Amino acid sequence: MLARRLGLTAVLVATLAAACSPIESPAPGTPAASAPAPSGQEIEIMCAPDAQAPPYLGDPCPAATVAVELAVAPMRLPIVRIVIEPGPFFCNDIWPGVGIVVPCYEPMVQPGQFMHAWVSFAQSTEVAAVMLGRDLPLEIGSPLPTPPPWTATLVKAETPPAGWSMP
C-alpha cells in the first residue's frame, strides 16, 4: 500500500512539474535548448512525437522530458543532451544499429502509449536509456479529459557499445 502511494505521489509530482516546466517543445525532430543545466550549460533536447498518436493526447514532449530528467536524477550527473523518440525499445534493443539483429515479434502498442529516450552527461561516457509509458484506455481513440502522465524507467546506464552513436 505504501509503495503504491509513493508511486502515485511520484506520478503526481512529475505531472505537476510538467505543467510548470519552462521547457518548450520544439518542432518534431528538431533540437531546442531548455532550462540551464546545473553546470550552467543548456540541455539540448530533441523530441519526436508519435505522428500516429491521437490529437487529444496533445504534445507529449514537455511532460516526457520532465519524466526522463526525473528518471536519470539519481545518477547525479549534469545532463548534456536528451533524445526522445516514439515507441518502446522494440525487441529490447536499446542500442539500435549495433550487433546482430535477432528476429523478434514486436508488441502491439497504441500510438502515443510509449516513448524511449537516451540521455548523455557531462564528464561521463555513460549514456542512460529510458523507457516511457502511460496508461491509455483499452479502446483506441477513447478521448480522456487530460492526457495521462508519463511513467519513466531507467533501463540501463552504461558506456554504449562501439559503433553506436546517439541519434
C-alpha positions in Angstrom: 0.0 0.0 0.0 2.8 2.4 0.9 4.7 1.6 -2.3 1.6 2.3 -4.4 1.0 5.6 -2.5 4.7 6.6 -3.1 4.3 5.6 -6.8 1.2 7.7 -7.2 2.9 10.6 -5.4 5.9 10.4 -7.8 3.4 10.4 -10.8 1.7 13.5 -9.3 5.0 15.3 -8.8 6.0 14.5 -12.4 2.7 15.7 -13.7 2.8 19.0 -11.7 6.5 19.5 -12.7 5.5 19.0 -16.4 2.7 21.6 -16.1 5.1 24.1 -14.6 8.2 23.2 -16.6 9.9 26.0 -18.5 10.8 23.5 -21.2 9.2 24.3 -24.5 8.8 21.5 -27.1 10.5 22.1 -30.5 9.0 21.1 -33.8 9.2 17.3 -34.2 12.7 16.0 -34.6 14.4 19.4 -34.1 16.8 20.4 -31.4 16.0 23.0 -28.8 17.7 24.3 -25.7 15.9 24.0 -22.4 16.4 25.4 -18.9 20.1 25.7 -17.9 21.6 22.5 -16.5 23.1 22.7 -13.0 26.5 23.3 -14.6 25.3 26.4 -16.3 25.1 24.8 -19.7 21.9 24.5 -21.8 20.5 21.0 -22.2 20.0 20.0 -25.9 16.6 18.3 -26.3 15.4 16.5 -29.4 11.9 15.1 -29.2 9.9 13.5 -32.0 6.2 12.9 -31.0 4.4 9.9 -32.5 2.8 11.2 -35.7 0.1 8.5 -35.4 -1.0 9.5 -31.8 -4.5 10.8 -31.4 -4.7 14.6 -31.2 -6.4 14.5 -27.8 -3.1 13.3 -26.2 -1.5 16.6 -27.1 2.2 17.3 -27.3 4.0 14.6 -25.3 7.4 16.3 -25.3 7.3 18.7 -22.3 5.9 16.0 -19.9 8.1 13.3 -21.4 11.2 15.4 -21.0 10.5 16.1 -17.3 9.8 12.3 -16.7 13.2 11.5 -18.4 15.0 14.1 -16.2 13.5 12.6 -13.1 14.4 9.1 -14.1 18.1 9.9 -14.5 18.3 12.3 -11.5 19.7 9.5 -9.2 22.8 9.4 -11.4 23.6 12.9 -10.2 25.4 13.9 -13.4 24.8 17.1 -15.4 22.7 16.3 -18.5 24.0 17.5 -21.8 21.6 16.0 -24.3 18.2 14.2 -24.3 16.8 12.5 -27.4 13.2 11.2 -27.1 11.6 9.1 -29.8 8.2 7.4 -30.2 7.6 3.8 -29.4 9.2 1.4 -27.0 12.7 -0.2 -27.3 11.4 -2.7 -29.8 12.8 -6.2 -29.3 14.6 -4.9 -26.2 17.2 -3.3 -28.5 18.4 -0.2 -26.5 21.4 0.4 -28.7 19.9 0.0 -32.3 22.2 -0.4 -35.2 24.9 -2.3 -33.2 25.4 -6.0 -33.1 23.4 -8.8 -34.7 19.7 -8.2 -35.5 17.8 -11.0 -34.0 14.3 -11.7 -35.4 11.5 -11.0 -32.9 7.9 -10.1 -32.9 7.2 -6.5 -31.9 4.3 -6.0 -29.5 1.1 -4.2 -30.5 1.1 -0.8 -28.9 -1.3 2.1 -29.2 0.1 5.2 -30.9 1.2 7.6 -28.2 1.4 5.0 -25.5 5.2 4.5 -25.4 8.4 6.5 -26.0 12.1 5.9 -25.3 15.0 8.2 -24.7 18.7 8.4 -24.4 20.5 10.9 -22.1 24.2 11.9 -22.3 26.0 13.5 -19.5 28.9 15.9 -19.0 32.1 14.4 -17.6 30.9 10.9 -18.4 31.0 8.4 -21.3 27.8 6.8 -19.9 24.5 7.1 -21.7 21.2 6.4 -20.0 18.5 4.5 -21.8 15.0 5.4 -20.5 11.7 3.8 -21.3 8.5 5.9 -21.1 4.9 4.6 -21.0 1.5 5.8 -20.0 -1.9 4.1 -19.3 -4.3 4.6 -22.2 -7.8 3.3 -22.5 -8.2 -0.2 -23.9 -10.4 1.2 -26.8 -8.2 3.1 -29.2 -9.5 6.6 -29.8 -11.3 6.9 -26.5 -10.7 10.5 -25.5 -9.6 11.3 -22.0 -10.2 14.6 -20.1 -6.5 15.1 -19.9 -3.5 13.1 -21.2 -2.3 10.5 -18.7 1.1 11.2 -17.1 4.3 9.5 -18.3 6.0 6.9 -16.2 9.7 6.7 -16.9 12.1 3.8 -16.1 15.8 3.9 -16.2 16.6 0.8 -18.3 20.4 1.0 -18.3 23.2 3.5 -17.9 26.5 2.4 -19.4 29.1 3.3 -22.0 27.3 2.3 -25.2 28.9 -0.4 -27.4 31.4 0.6 -30.1 29.7 1.8 -33.2 26.6 3.2 -31.6 26.0 6.9 -31.8 23.2 8.9 -30.2 20.6 9.9 -32.8 
